[in-house]
């Protein structure tokens, strides 16, 4: 289902994907400011979960201490690698509970919510978030997406948001 989608088309596409994979684990990935939280809220009938609310409460204090030491602005690859490590270790996706995240974890299907740089700039400005950080995270996500796509072991869906 490649293509460019409005918010309603995105919601309908995600519903179709979730229905098609309702007994499987699904990750919906995207950079910060792409609209994951907004979309997640509009899919309340689909048991969607947010990475932040599922991951951070499960990380032991000693791991959080290390993470806090790396926490900095701007976003760095080292910081991203630590988030990946913590996510792989502590975040579990369950069948029937699509996970909105920035990291592809163990799952059978992945939906990549992409966004143009110009629209990402607008979203970042609205939220007072660094475009450079959002862009760096987006590039890391795209690398992860391409690696998983090359493996061919997951259903991969690409959605380009237009609003």
Secondary structure, DSSP 8 states (H G I E B T S, - for coil): --SEE-HHHHHHHHHHHHHHTTTS-EEEE--TTSSHHHHHHTTGGGT-EEHHHHHGGGS-HHHHHHHHHH--SS--HHHHHHHHHHHHHH----TT--EEESS--S-SEEEEEEE-HHHHHHHHHHHT--HHHHHHHHHHHHHHHHHHHHHT-SEEEEEEE--
